[in-house]
Amino acid sequence: MFVKTLAEILNTDAHVSGETFESRRFLTAADGLGYSFHDTLVKAGTTQHMQYKNHVETNYCVGGSGEVENAATGQVWPLTPGTMYVLENHDPHIVRATTDMHMICIFTPALTGREKHDKDGSYEASE
């Protein structure tokens, strides 16, 4: 058993920020669990186009509001606290944050914690 706190993550390599988000990666591939666990903040007024071609992602909204769109079908779902969405088919998607959103995210296979989105909004395959 082990325990991690947000204070231990902040200002380390597991604390990744971009123009539209801030990801605090509590569990990564180094933890050996087969999945990674992220506490993510999405900035108000931003739009992200993504498609995780090498990972499955589950997202759970715990704060704020926005929407997620399946870019292949155009279907849109509101994101508010208590809403979960799963990208089980490597779905191309668009996340729009109306307010600052607080998301809990799980990736499988696990991310190393150092990934950056490529031009398609994807991460490279895990090694």
N, CA, C and O atoms as CSV, one atom per row, in Angstrom:
chain,resi,resn,atom,element,x,y,z
A,1,MET,N,N,0.842,-1.179,0.000
A,1,MET,CA,C,0.000,0.000,0.000
A,1,MET,C,C,0.887,1.241,0.000
A,1,MET,O,O,1.953,1.259,0.614
A,2,PHE,N,N,0.426,2.275,-0.700
A,2,PHE,CA,C,1.129,3.548,-0.642
A,2,PHE,C,C,0.124,4.680,-0.739
A,2,PHE,O,O,-1.011,4.480,-1.171
A,3,VAL,N,N,0.542,5.857,-0.341
A,3,VAL,CA,C,-0.307,7.039,-0.314
A,3,VAL,C,C,0.463,8.184,-0.956
A,3,VAL,O,O,1.662,8.346,-0.725
A,4,LYS,N,N,-0.235,8.978,-1.764
A,4,LYS,CA,C,0.356,10.184,-2.345
A,4,LYS,C,C,-0.576,11.343,-2.073
A,4,LYS,O,O,-1.792,11.169,-1.993
A,5,THR,N,N,-0.005,12.525,-1.933
A,5,THR,CA,C,-0.808,13.731,-1.749
A,5,THR,C,C,-0.552,14.692,-2.898
A,5,THR,O,O,0.477,14.618,-3.569
A,6,LEU,N,N,-1.494,15.587,-3.114
A,6,LEU,CA,C,-1.333,16.592,-4.154
A,6,LEU,C,C,-0.083,17.428,-3.906
A,6,LEU,O,O,0.621,17.784,-4.851
A,7,ALA,N,N,0.196,17.739,-2.665
A,7,ALA,CA,C,1.384,18.536,-2.328
A,7,ALA,C,C,2.666,17.860,-2.799
A,7,ALA,O,O,3.626,18.540,-3.163
A,8,GLU,N,N,2.691,16.525,-2.796
A,8,GLU,CA,C,3.872,15.791,-3.256
A,8,GLU,C,C,4.015,15.817,-4.776
A,8,GLU,O,O,5.115,15.619,-5.292
A,9,ILE,N,N,2.927,16.056,-5.497
A,9,ILE,CA,C,2.913,16.049,-6.967
A,9,ILE,C,C,3.285,17.423,-7.538
A,9,ILE,O,O,4.004,17.522,-8.532
A,10,LEU,N,N,2.783,18.473,-6.892
A,10,LEU,CA,C,2.968,19.827,-7.413
A,10,LEU,C,C,4.448,20.163,-7.589
A,10,LEU,O,O,5.283,19.840,-6.745
A,11,ASN,N,N,4.746,20.821,-8.707
A,11,ASN,CA,C,6.108,21.276,-9.029
A,11,ASN,C,C,7.110,20.139,-9.181
A,11,ASN,O,O,8.295,20.304,-8.890
A,12,THR,N,N,6.627,18.972,-9.644
A,12,THR,CA,C,7.501,17.853,-9.989
A,12,THR,C,C,7.267,17.520,-11.463
A,12,THR,O,O,6.456,18.171,-12.121
A,13,ASP,N,N,7.970,16.515,-11.986
A,13,ASP,CA,C,7.755,16.079,-13.369
A,13,ASP,C,C,6.347,15.533,-13.585
A,13,ASP,O,O,5.885,15.463,-14.723
A,14,ALA,N,N,5.664,15.148,-12.524
A,14,ALA,CA,C,4.303,14.621,-12.623
A,14,ALA,C,C,3.253,15.731,-12.653
A,14,ALA,O,O,2.057,15.448,-12.714
A,15,HIS,N,N,3.686,16.973,-12.611
A,15,HIS,CA,C,2.792,18.132,-12.659
A,15,HIS,C,C,3.012,18.806,-14.014
A,15,HIS,O,O,3.984,19.538,-14.204
A,16,VAL,N,N,2.102,18.551,-14.948
A,16,VAL,CA,C,2.266,18.995,-16.331
A,16,VAL,C,C,1.220,20.055,-16.648
A,16,VAL,O,O,0.039,19.874,-16.354
A,17,SER,N,N,1.652,21.157,-17.246
A,17,SER,CA,C,0.733,22.231,-17.616
A,17,SER,C,C,0.863,22.562,-19.090
A,17,SER,O,O,1.942,22.457,-19.674
A,18,GLY,N,N,-0.249,22.961,-19.682
A,18,GLY,CA,C,-0.281,23.423,-21.058
A,18,GLY,C,C,-1.141,24.666,-21.138
A,18,GLY,O,O,-1.566,25.193,-20.110
A,19,GLU,N,N,-1.403,25.142,-22.345
A,19,GLU,CA,C,-2.208,26.351,-22.522
A,19,GLU,C,C,-3.636,26.165,-22.043
A,19,GLU,O,O,-4.271,27.122,-21.601
A,20,THR,N,N,-4.153,24.936,-22.126
A,20,THR,CA,C,-5.565,24.700,-21.825
A,20,THR,C,C,-5.804,23.870,-20.570
A,20,THR,O,O,-6.949,23.737,-20.136
A,21,PHE,N,N,-4.753,23.308,-19.975
A,21,PHE,CA,C,-4.960,22.363,-18.885
A,21,PHE,C,C,-3.792,22.374,-17.908
A,21,PHE,O,O,-2.728,22.932,-18.174
A,22,GLU,N,N,-4.035,21.736,-16.769
A,22,GLU,CA,C,-3.001,21.436,-15.784
A,22,GLU,C,C,-3.296,20.025,-15.287
A,22,GLU,O,O,-4.390,19.760,-14.789
A,23,SER,N,N,-2.333,19.124,-15.417
A,23,SER,CA,C,-2.525,17.726,-15.056
A,23,SER,C,C,-1.576,17.342,-13.930
A,23,SER,O,O,-0.359,17.487,-14.044
A,24,ARG,N,N,-2.157,16.853,-12.845
A,24,ARG,CA,C,-1.376,16.381,-11.705
A,24,ARG,C,C,-1.478,14.862,-11.725
A,24,ARG,O,O,-2.520,14.303,-11.380
A,25,ARG,N,N,-0.413,14.198,-12.122
A,25,ARG,CA,C,-0.422,12.767,-12.419
A,25,ARG,C,C,-0.037,11.963,-11.176
A,25,ARG,O,O,1.141,11.745,-10.895
A,26,PHE,N,N,-1.055,11.534,-10.448
A,26,PHE,CA,C,-0.858,10.817,-9.191
A,26,PHE,C,C,-0.246,9.434,-9.401
A,26,PHE,O,O,0.667,9.036,-8.679
A,27,LEU,N,N,-0.753,8.710,-10.392
A,27,LEU,CA,C,-0.226,7.376,-10.709
A,27,LEU,C,C,0.247,7.377,-12.145
A,27,LEU,O,O,-0.453,7.868,-13.031
A,28,THR,N,N,1.427,6.833,-12.385
A,28,THR,CA,C,1.980,6.713,-13.737
A,28,THR,C,C,2.466,5.287,-13.947
A,28,THR,O,O,2.349,4.446,-13.056
A,29,ALA,N,N,3.006,5.022,-15.115
A,29,ALA,CA,C,3.511,3.685,-15.430
A,29,ALA,C,C,4.523,3.203,-14.394
A,29,ALA,O,O,4.592,2.007,-14.113
A,30,ALA,N,N,5.301,4.107,-13.829
A,30,ALA,CA,C,6.317,3.738,-12.833
A,30,ALA,C,C,5.710,3.091,-11.592
A,30,ALA,O,O,6.400,2.372,-10.869
A,31,ASP,N,N,4.430,3.339,-11.341
A,31,ASP,CA,C,3.780,2.733,-10.178
A,31,ASP,C,C,3.394,1.273,-10.417
A,31,ASP,O,O,3.038,0.564,-9.476
A,32,GLY,N,N,3.464,0.816,-11.689
A,32,GLY,CA,C,3.275,-0.592,-12.006
A,32,GLY,C,C,1.859,-1.125,-11.881
A,32,GLY,O,O,1.676,-2.328,-11.691
A,33,LEU,N,N,0.857,-0.272,-11.983
A,33,LEU,CA,C,-0.527,-0.714,-11.812
A,33,LEU,C,C,-1.251,-0.976,-13.128
A,33,LEU,O,O,-2.352,-1.525,-13.124
A,34,GLY,N,N,-0.647,-0.591,-14.259
A,34,GLY,CA,C,-1.284,-0.821,-15.550
A,34,GLY,C,C,-2.202,0.299,-16.003
A,34,GLY,O,O,-2.699,0.275,-17.129
A,35,TYR,N,N,-2.431,1.273,-15.147
A,35,TYR,CA,C,-3.229,2.446,-15.508
A,35,TYR,C,C,-2.603,3.660,-14.835
A,35,TYR,O,O,-1.813,3.528,-13.901
A,36,SER,N,N,-2.965,4.846,-15.321
A,36,SER,CA,C,-2.512,6.066,-14.662
A,36,SER,C,C,-3.736,6.855,-14.216
A,36,SER,O,O,-4.821,6.728,-14.784
A,37,PHE,N,N,-3.537,7.670,-13.190
A,37,PHE,CA,C,-4.614,8.406,-12.527
A,37,PHE,C,C,-4.198,9.860,-12.432
A,37,PHE,O,O,-3.150,10.179,-11.871
A,38,HIS,N,N,-5.028,10.747,-12.986
A,38,HIS,CA,C,-4.679,12.158,-13.098
A,38,HIS,C,C,-5.771,13.035,-12.508
A,38,HIS,O,O,-6.960,12.759,-12.672
A,39,ASP,N,N,-5.368,14.074,-11.833
A,39,ASP,CA,C,-6.243,15.124,-11.333
A,39,ASP,C,C,-5.993,16.309,-12.264
A,39,ASP,O,O,-4.930,16.928,-12.217
A,40,THR,N,N,-6.981,16.624,-13.115
A,40,THR,CA,C,-6.768,17.571,-14.205
A,40,THR,C,C,-7.684,18.782,-14.084
A,40,THR,O,O,-8.870,18.657,-13.778
A,41,LEU,N,N,-7.114,19.944,-14.327
A,41,LEU,CA,C,-7.866,21.192,-14.383
A,41,LEU,C,C,-7.886,21.651,-15.836
A,41,LEU,O,O,-6.841,21.723,-16.481
A,42,VAL,N,N,-9.076,21.964,-16.351
A,42,VAL,CA,C,-9.240,22.461,-17.712
A,42,VAL,C,C,-9.655,23.923,-17.599
A,42,VAL,O,O,-10.602,24.258,-16.888
A,43,LYS,N,N,-8.939,24.783,-18.305
A,43,LYS,CA,C,-9.135,26.227,-18.162
A,43,LYS,C,C,-10.398,26.711,-18.878
A,43,LYS,O,O,-10.695,26.298,-19.999
A,44,ALA,N,N,-11.129,27.593,-18.202
A,44,ALA,CA,C,-12.360,28.175,-18.740
A,44,ALA,C,C,-12.114,28.823,-20.097
A,44,ALA,O,O,-11.087,29.466,-20.313
A,45,GLY,N,N,-13.075,28.645,-21.015
A,45,GLY,CA,C,-13.003,29.282,-22.319
A,45,GLY,C,C,-12.099,28.585,-23.313
A,45,GLY,O,O,-11.889,29.091,-24.415
A,46,THR,N,N,-11.551,27.418,-22.941
A,46,THR,CA,C,-10.638,26.721,-23.852
A,46,THR,C,C,-11.343,25.590,-24.587
A,46,THR,O,O,-12.376,25.083,-24.150
A,47,THR,N,N,-10.755,25.211,-25.712
A,47,THR,CA,C,-11.221,24.094,-26.528
A,47,THR,C,C,-10.025,23.209,-26.829
A,47,THR,O,O,-8.965,23.696,-27.221
A,48,GLN,N,N,-10.202,21.901,-26.642
A,48,GLN,CA,C,-9.135,20.935,-26.920
A,48,GLN,C,C,-9.652,19.887,-27.904
A,48,GLN,O,O,-10.699,19.280,-27.676
A,49,HIS,N,N,-8.916,19.676,-28.998
A,49,HIS,CA,C,-9.217,18.622,-29.970
A,49,HIS,C,C,-8.239,17.480,-29.687
A,49,HIS,O,O,-7.025,17.669,-29.753
A,50,MET,N,N,-8.765,16.306,-29.376
A,50,MET,CA,C,-7.908,15.185,-28.997
A,50,MET,C,C,-8.418,13.877,-29.592
A,50,MET,O,O,-9.591,13.736,-29.937
A,51,GLN,N,N,-7.495,12.933,-29.699
A,51,GLN,CA,C,-7.841,11.559,-30.052
A,51,GLN,C,C,-6.728,10.679,-29.516
A,51,GLN,O,O,-5.606,10.709,-30.023
A,52,TYR,N,N,-7.032,9.905,-28.504
A,52,TYR,CA,C,-6.025,9.024,-27.917
A,52,TYR,C,C,-6.016,7.712,-28.694
A,52,TYR,O,O,-6.791,6.801,-28.402
A,53,LYS,N,N,-5.135,7.625,-29.683
A,53,LYS,CA,C,-5.071,6.473,-30.575
A,53,LYS,C,C,-4.440,5.260,-29.917
A,53,LYS,O,O,-4.637,4.136,-30.378
A,54,ASN,N,N,-3.677,5.472,-28.837
A,54,ASN,CA,C,-2.943,4.395,-28.190
A,54,ASN,C,C,-3.385,4.132,-26.754
A,54,ASN,O,O,-2.806,3.287,-26.071
A,55,HIS,N,N,-4.403,4.849,-26.295
A,55,HIS,CA,C,-4.851,4.727,-24.916
A,55,HIS,C,C,-6.373,4.773,-24.848
A,55,HIS,O,O,-7.029,5.332,-25.727
A,56,VAL,N,N,-6.923,4.181,-23.799
A,56,VAL,CA,C,-8.325,4.342,-23.445
A,56,VAL,C,C,-8.352,5.297,-22.260
A,56,VAL,O,O,-7.556,5.161,-21.330
A,57,GLU,N,N,-9.268,6.268,-22.291
A,57,GLU,CA,C,-9.338,7.247,-21.215
A,57,GLU,C,C,-10.752,7.303,-20.656
A,57,GLU,O,O,-11.732,7.270,-21.401
A,58,THR,N,N,-10.840,7.387,-19.338
A,58,THR,CA,C,-12.092,7.627,-18.628
A,58,THR,C,C,-11.946,8.954,-17.899
A,58,THR,O,O,-10.921,9.210,-17.268
A,59,ASN,N,N,-12.966,9.794,-17.984
A,59,ASN,CA,C,-12.953,11.114,-17.353
A,59,ASN,C,C,-14.197,11.281,-16.494
A,59,ASN,O,O,-15.300,10.914,-16.899
A,60,TYR,N,N,-14.006,11.842,-15.303
A,60,TYR,CA,C,-15.104,12.095,-14.380
A,60,TYR,C,C,-15.027,13.552,-13.935
A,60,TYR,O,O,-14.018,13.983,-13.376
A,61,CYS,N,N,-16.086,14.300,-14.182
A,61,CYS,CA,C,-16.125,15.717,-13.829
A,61,CYS,C,C,-16.518,15.861,-12.359
A,61,CYS,O,O,-17.559,15.367,-11.927
A,62,VAL,N,N,-15.661,16.547,-11.603
A,62,VAL,CA,C,-15.959,16.791,-10.195
A,62,VAL,C,C,-16.196,18.276,-9.912
A,62,VAL,O,O,-16.558,18.645,-8.795
A,63,GLY,N,N,-15.990,19.133,-10.928
A,63,GLY,CA,C,-16.231,20.552,-10.732
A,63,GLY,C,C,-16.257,21.302,-12.042
A,63,GLY,O,O,-15.587,20.921,-13.002
A,64,GLY,N,N,-17.034,22.375,-12.081
A,64,GLY,CA,C,-17.104,23.208,-13.268
A,64,GLY,C,C,-18.083,22.682,-14.300
A,64,GLY,O,O,-18.860,21.764,-14.038
A,65,SER,N,N,-18.027,23.294,-15.496
A,65,SER,CA,C,-18.941,22.863,-16.553
A,65,SER,C,C,-18.336,23.096,-17.925
A,65,SER,O,O,-17.470,23.948,-18.123
A,66,GLY,N,N,-18.831,22.302,-18.861
A,66,GLY,CA,C,-18.399,22.385,-20.246
A,66,GLY,C,C,-19.143,21.349,-21.049
A,66,GLY,O,O,-20.282,20.997,-20.740
A,67,GLU,N,N,-18.474,20.854,-22.107
A,67,GLU,CA,C,-19.092,19.824,-22.935
A,67,GLU,C,C,-18.017,19.018,-23.632
A,67,GLU,O,O,-16.883,19.466,-23.803
A,68,VAL,N,N,-18.408,17.802,-24.035
A,68,VAL,CA,C,-17.539,16.954,-24.846
A,68,VAL,C,C,-18.313,16.579,-26.102
A,68,VAL,O,O,-19.492,16.231,-26.046
A,69,GLU,N,N,-17.628,16.656,-27.225
A,69,GLU,CA,C,-18.234,16.324,-28.513
A,69,GLU,C,C,-17.493,15.162,-29.140
A,69,GLU,O,O,-16.262,15.154,-29.180
A,70,ASN,N,N,-18.233,14.181,-29.631
A,70,ASN,CA,C,-17.647,13.121,-30.435
A,70,ASN,C,C,-17.417,13.740,-31.814
A,70,ASN,O,O,-18.376,13.998,-32.541
A,71,ALA,N,N,-16.161,13.978,-32.179
A,71,ALA,CA,C,-15.846,14.678,-33.426
A,71,ALA,C,C,-16.243,13.876,-34.661
A,71,ALA,O,O,-16.415,14.451,-35.736
A,72,ALA,N,N,-16.390,12.563,-34.529
A,72,ALA,CA,C,-16.770,11.734,-35.668
A,72,ALA,C,C,-18.270,11.803,-35.945
A,72,ALA,O,O,-18.693,11.701,-37.097
A,73,THR,N,N,-19.085,11.976,-34.883
A,73,THR,CA,C,-20.540,11.944,-35.057
A,73,THR,C,C,-21.203,13.294,-34.845
A,73,THR,O,O,-22.329,13.506,-35.295
A,74,GLY,N,N,-20.519,14.213,-34.165
A,74,GLY,CA,C,-21.103,15.503,-33.843
A,74,GLY,C,C,-21.966,15.491,-32.591
A,74,GLY,O,O,-22.470,16.537,-32.183
A,75,GLN,N,N,-22.145,14.331,-31.973
A,75,GLN,CA,C,-22.952,14.267,-30.759
A,75,GLN,C,C,-22.226,14.980,-29.615
A,75,GLN,O,O,-21.019,14.818,-29.435
A,76,VAL,N,N,-22.983,15.774,-28.845
A,76,VAL,CA,C,-22.428,16.590,-27.770
A,76,VAL,C,C,-23.121,16.231,-26.455
A,76,VAL,O,O,-24.336,16.042,-26.408
A,77,TRP,N,N,-22.322,16.142,-25.392
A,77,TRP,CA,C,-22.841,15.884,-24.053
A,77,TRP,C,C,-22.360,16.984,-23.108
A,77,TRP,O,O,-21.202,17.397,-23.180
A,78,PRO,N,N,-23.233,17.458,-22.228
A,78,PRO,CA,C,-22.793,18.437,-21.235
A,78,PRO,C,C,-21.907,17.765,-20.190
A,78,PRO,O,O,-22.099,16.596,-19.855
A,79,LEU,N,N,-20.940,18.515,-19.684
A,79,LEU,CA,C,-20.085,18.040,-18.602
A,79,LEU,C,C,-20.350,18.911,-17.378
A,79,LEU,O,O,-20.115,20.120,-17.398
A,80,THR,N,N,-20.835,18.290,-16.329
A,80,THR,CA,C,-21.072,18.938,-15.049
A,80,THR,C,C,-20.651,17.952,-13.968
A,80,THR,O,O,-20.456,16.773,-14.263
A,81,PRO,N,N,-20.506,18.402,-12.728
A,81,PRO,CA,C,-20.110,17.476,-11.671
A,81,PRO,C,C,-21.020,16.245,-11.631
A,81,PRO,O,O,-22.246,16.357,-11.650
A,82,GLY,N,N,-20.394,15.085,-11.576
A,82,GLY,CA,C,-21.124,13.824,-11.559
A,82,GLY,C,C,-21.258,13.169,-12.926
A,82,GLY,O,O,-21.890,12.119,-13.042
A,83,THR,N,N,-20.672,13.770,-13.973
A,83,THR,CA,C,-20.737,13.210,-15.329
A,83,THR,C,C,-19.418,12.527,-15.673
A,83,THR,O,O,-18.339,13.066,-15.427
A,84,MET,N,N,-19.526,11.324,-16.249
A,84,MET,CA,C,-18.354,10.573,-16.691
A,84,MET,C,C,-18.474,10.318,-18.193
A,84,MET,O,O,-19.572,10.105,-18.706
A,85,TYR,N,N,-17.342,10.340,-18.891
A,85,TYR,CA,C,-17.329,9.876,-20.281
A,85,TYR,C,C,-16.092,9.009,-20.495
A,85,TYR,O,O,-15.048,9.213,-19.877
A,86,VAL,N,N,-16.246,8.027,-21.399
A,86,VAL,CA,C,-15.195,7.050,-21.673
A,86,VAL,C,C,-14.912,7.050,-23.162
A,86,VAL,O,O,-15.831,7.013,-23.981
A,87,LEU,N,N,-13.631,7.093,-23.506
A,87,LEU,CA,C,-13.189,7.061,-24.902
A,87,LEU,C,C,-12.654,5.666,-25.203
A,87,LEU,O,O,-11.457,5.469,-25.410
A,88,GLU,N,N,-13.587,4.688,-25.221
A,88,GLU,CA,C,-13.201,3.288,-25.340
A,88,GLU,C,C,-12.835,2.872,-26.759
A,88,GLU,O,O,-12.210,1.830,-26.955
A,89,ASN,N,N,-13.215,3.671,-27.745
A,89,ASN,CA,C,-12.933,3.336,-29.143
A,89,ASN,C,C,-11.949,4.312,-29.774
A,89,ASN,O,O,-11.950,4.510,-30.989
A,90,HIS,N,N,-11.103,4.926,-28.934
A,90,HIS,CA,C,-10.115,5.894,-29.421
A,90,HIS,C,C,-10.795,7.029,-30.180
A,90,HIS,O,O,-10.295,7.509,-31.197
A,91,ASP,N,N,-11.944,7.443,-29.660
A,91,ASP,CA,C,-12.789,8.432,-30.313
A,91,ASP,C,C,-12.114,9.796,-30.447
A,91,ASP,O,O,-11.563,10.310,-29.473
A,92,PRO,N,N,-12.153,10.387,-31.642
A,92,PRO,CA,C,-11.724,11.781,-31.755
A,92,PRO,C,C,-12.778,12.627,-31.039
A,92,PRO,O,O,-13.978,12.436,-31.234
A,93,HIS,N,N,-12.316,13.561,-30.212
A,93,HIS,CA,C,-13.272,14.319,-29.413
A,93,HIS,C,C,-12.795,15.746,-29.176
A,93,HIS,O,O,-11.618,16.073,-29.328
A,94,ILE,N,N,-13.749,16.572,-28.800
A,94,ILE,CA,C,-13.480,17.979,-28.520
A,94,ILE,C,C,-14.024,18.279,-27.129
A,94,ILE,O,O,-15.189,18.008,-26.839
A,95,VAL,N,N,-13.183,18.836,-26.277
A,95,VAL,CA,C,-13.602,19.249,-24.940
A,95,VAL,C,C,-13.621,20.772,-24.914
A,95,VAL,O,O,-12.633,21.429,-25.244
A,96,ARG,N,N,-14.767,21.319,-24.514
A,96,ARG,CA,C,-14.920,22.768,-24.385
A,96,ARG,C,C,-15.252,23.073,-22.930
A,96,ARG,O,O,-16.203,22.520,-22.378
A,97,ALA,N,N,-14.481,23.941,-22.316
A,97,ALA,CA,C,-14.708,24.308,-20.919
A,97,ALA,C,C,-15.419,25.653,-20.852
A,97,ALA,O,O,-14.874,26.668,-21.284
A,98,THR,N,N,-16.615,25.663,-20.322
A,98,THR,CA,C,-17.366,26.901,-20.124
A,98,THR,C,C,-16.796,27.651,-18.923
A,98,THR,O,O,-16.570,28.859,-18.978
A,99,THR,N,N,-16.569,26.912,-17.839
A,99,THR,CA,C,-15.927,27.438,-16.641
A,99,THR,C,C,-14.671,26.592,-16.415
A,99,THR,O,O,-14.438,25.627,-17.142
A,100,ASP,N,N,-13.876,26.941,-15.432
A,100,ASP,CA,C,-12.788,26.037,-15.057
A,100,ASP,C,C,-13.421,24.702,-14.686
A,100,ASP,O,O,-14.376,24.649,-13.912
A,101,MET,N,N,-12.880,23.631,-15.247
A,101,MET,CA,C,-13.393,22.296,-14.935
A,101,MET,C,C,-12.335,21.507,-14.185
A,101,MET,O,O,-11.137,21.654,-14.424
A,102,HIS,N,N,-12.796,20.678,-13.284
A,102,HIS,CA,C,-11.930,19.790,-12.516
A,102,HIS,C,C,-12.330,18.365,-12.883
A,102,HIS,O,O,-13.458,17.938,-12.638
A,103,MET,N,N,-11.379,17.637,-13.477
A,103,MET,CA,C,-11.643,16.293,-13.966
A,103,MET,C,C,-10.708,15.286,-13.287
A,103,MET,O,O,-9.564,15.607,-12.967
A,104,ILE,N,N,-11.205,14.082,-13.076
A,104,ILE,CA,C,-10.394,12.954,-12.647
A,104,ILE,C,C,-10.303,12.038,-13.863
A,104,ILE,O,O,-11.329,11.654,-14.424
A,105,CYS,N,N,-9.077,11.681,-14.280
A,105,CYS,CA,C,-8.860,10.944,-15.523
A,105,CYS,C,C,-8.048,9.684,-15.257
A,105,CYS,O,O,-7.104,9.682,-14.466
A,106,ILE,N,N,-8.440,8.615,-15.939
A,106,ILE,CA,C,-7.718,7.348,-15.861
A,106,ILE,C,C,-7.340,6.938,-17.278
A,106,ILE,O,O,-8.187,6.931,-18.171
A,107,PHE,N,N,-6.071,6.597,-17.488
A,107,PHE,CA,C,-5.576,6.122,-18.782
A,107,PHE,C,C,-5.088,4.690,-18.666
A,107,PHE,O,O,-4.463,4.307,-17.676
A,108,THR,N,N,-5.383,3.909,-19.690
A,108,THR,CA,C,-4.793,2.588,-19.818
A,108,THR,C,C,-4.399,2.401,-21.273
A,108,THR,O,O,-5.205,2.719,-22.147
A,109,PRO,N,N,-3.209,1.906,-21.585
A,109,PRO,CA,C,-2.151,1.630,-20.619
A,109,PRO,C,C,-1.710,2.912,-19.916
A,109,PRO,O,O,-2.012,4.024,-20.351
A,110,ALA,N,N,-1.006,2.721,-18.843
A,110,ALA,CA,C,-0.580,3.853,-18.013
A,110,ALA,C,C,0.331,4.797,-18.784
A,110,ALA,O,O,1.136,4.367,-19.611
A,111,LEU,N,N,0.195,6.089,-18.503
A,111,LEU,CA,C,1.108,7.083,-19.058
A,111,LEU,C,C,2.360,7.144,-18.191
A,111,LEU,O,O,2.321,6.851,-16.996
A,112,THR,N,N,3.452,7.523,-18.804
A,112,THR,CA,C,4.691,7.684,-18.041
A,112,THR,C,C,4.642,8.952,-17.196
A,112,THR,O,O,5.332,9.056,-16.182
A,113,GLY,N,N,3.828,9.912,-17.616
A,113,GLY,CA,C,3.729,11.184,-16.926
A,113,GLY,C,C,4.457,12.298,-17.644
A,113,GLY,O,O,4.329,13.463,-17.266
A,114,ARG,N,N,5.224,11.964,-18.680
A,114,ARG,CA,C,5.989,12.971,-19.420
A,114,ARG,C,C,5.437,13.212,-20.829
A,114,ARG,O,O,6.013,13.991,-21.588
A,115,GLU,N,N,4.342,12.563,-21.183
A,115,GLU,CA,C,3.794,12.697,-22.530
A,115,GLU,C,C,3.328,14.124,-22.813
A,115,GLU,O,O,2.929,14.865,-21.915
A,116,LYS,N,N,3.394,14.472,-24.077
A,116,LYS,CA,C,2.863,15.734,-24.590
A,116,LYS,C,C,1.938,15.383,-25.748
A,116,LYS,O,O,2.217,14.441,-26.490
A,117,HIS,N,N,0.836,16.124,-25.919
A,117,HIS,CA,C,-0.063,15.882,-27.038
A,117,HIS,C,C,0.670,16.134,-28.350
A,117,HIS,O,O,1.386,17.127,-28.485
A,118,ASP,N,N,0.489,15.226,-29.329
A,118,ASP,CA,C,1.064,15.453,-30.648
A,118,ASP,C,C,0.085,16.286,-31.480
A,118,ASP,O,O,-0.919,16.768,-30.954
A,119,LYS,N,N,0.369,16.458,-32.773
A,119,LYS,CA,C,-0.458,17.320,-33.618
A,119,LYS,C,C,-1.895,16.816,-33.753
A,119,LYS,O,O,-2.797,17.597,-34.058
A,120,ASP,N,N,-2.119,15.506,-33.528
A,120,ASP,CA,C,-3.457,14.924,-33.592
A,120,ASP,C,C,-4.156,14.936,-32.240
A,120,ASP,O,O,-5.295,14.479,-32.141
A,121,GLY,N,N,-3.507,15.447,-31.196
A,121,GLY,CA,C,-4.093,15.438,-29.868
A,121,GLY,C,C,-3.965,14.096,-29.187
A,121,GLY,O,O,-4.730,13.785,-28.274
A,122,SER,N,N,-3.002,13.295,-29.621
A,122,SER,CA,C,-2.798,11.953,-29.093
A,122,SER,C,C,-1.495,11.903,-28.305
A,122,SER,O,O,-0.693,12.837,-28.341
A,123,TYR,N,N,-1.300,10.801,-27.596
A,123,TYR,CA,C,-0.017,10.507,-26.951
A,123,TYR,C,C,0.611,9.336,-27.673
A,123,TYR,O,O,-0.101,8.477,-28.192
A,124,GLU,N,N,1.929,9.285,-27.714
A,124,GLU,CA,C,2.639,8.146,-28.287
A,124,GLU,C,C,2.262,6.881,-27.509
A,124,GLU,O,O,1.831,6.950,-26.357
A,125,ALA,N,N,2.431,5.736,-28.153
A,125,ALA,CA,C,2.191,4.456,-27.476
A,125,ALA,C,C,3.154,4.304,-26.318
A,125,ALA,O,O,4.319,4.689,-26.415
A,126,SER,N,N,2.669,3.743,-25.221
A,126,SER,CA,C,3.521,3.492,-24.065
A,126,SER,C,C,4.494,2.378,-24.380
A,126,SER,O,O,4.181,1.457,-25.134
A,127,GLU,N,N,5.674,2.470,-23.797
A,127,GLU,CA,C,6.697,1.443,-24.043
A,127,GLU,C,C,6.553,0.325,-23.053
A,127,GLU,O,O,7.320,-0.637,-23.093
